[in-house]
Amino acid sequence: GAGVSQSPSNKVTEKGKDVELRCDPISGHTALYWYRQSLGQGLEFLIYFQGNSAPDKSGLPSDRFSAERTGGSVSTLTIQRTQQEDSAVYLCASSLGGNLRGTQYFGPGTRLTVL
Amino acid sequence: AQKVTQAQTEISVVEKEDVTLDCVYETRDTTYYLFWYKQPPSGELVFLIRRNSFDEQNEISGRYSWNFQKSTSSFNFTITASQVVDSAVYFCALSGSQGGSEKLVFGKGMKLTVNP
């Protein structure tokens, strides 16, 4: 009964570098979400994957952000050319998904610091 | 647009006091879910409760209770006989069917400090 796992737990990078954040959802959960938590903006939705459907990318703040989900399981959030304002905790959640059936369970997050 | 408002930003109480956390929401959806999550100092968001828009029955779970009132668009959370371990940031959240996504819209959170 493992929960959502995320790696790395902490990431420090230099401005302009690319970073990849990983999320392993709960086994059997078809829906996967990425959120960002920062002091100024609170908890913000970034992107949502549900099964084989096209992802909802409406929360991605710029085209420097992208995410993919391979094989309906693991997801990677990529931030290109990082900026200092990207510094935040990136949270992943998963749920049983579809038709509002699923409660979202969150991972421990990745704390990203852009110097 | 969906919106969740937690008017209180920070509350400090003494152990054994009761405390109520307010949550007011806005949505045009007729079907929606409301949630409370707890974020202790360790940082992980912990799910507490989910309530759907068709179920206004209040709920009690141990020292926790929730009061859902559609007439006032509120979903308040009460901790009875608070304990130091209740110290955390509490988030109210809303999930609807707008746009077909189940994304959560969160309030700004309320930091509860329970002092011994």
Boltz contact constraints between the chains, C-beta under 6 A:
constraints:
  - contact:
      token1: [A, 42]
      token2: [B, 108]
      max_distance: 6.0
  - contact:
      token1: [A, 43]
      token2: [B, 106]
      max_distance: 6.0
  - contact:
      token1: [A, 45]
      token2: [B, 103]
      max_distance: 6.0
  - contact:
      token1: [A, 48]
      token2: [B, 101]
      max_distance: 6.0
  - contact:
      token1: [A, 48]
      token2: [B, 103]
      max_distance: 6.0
  - contact:
      token1: [A, 56]
      token2: [B, 101]
      max_distance: 6.0
  - contact:
      token1: [A, 100]
      token2: [B, 33]
      max_distance: 6.0
  - contact:
      token1: [A, 100]
      token2: [B, 102]
      max_distance: 6.0
  - contact:
      token1: [A, 103]
      token2: [B, 47]
      max_distance: 6.0
  - contact:
      token1: [A, 103]
      token2: [B, 50]
      max_distance: 6.0
  - contact:
      token1: [A, 106]
      token2: [B, 45]
      max_distance: 6.0
  - contact:
      token1: [A, 108]
      token2: [B, 44]
      max_distance: 6.0
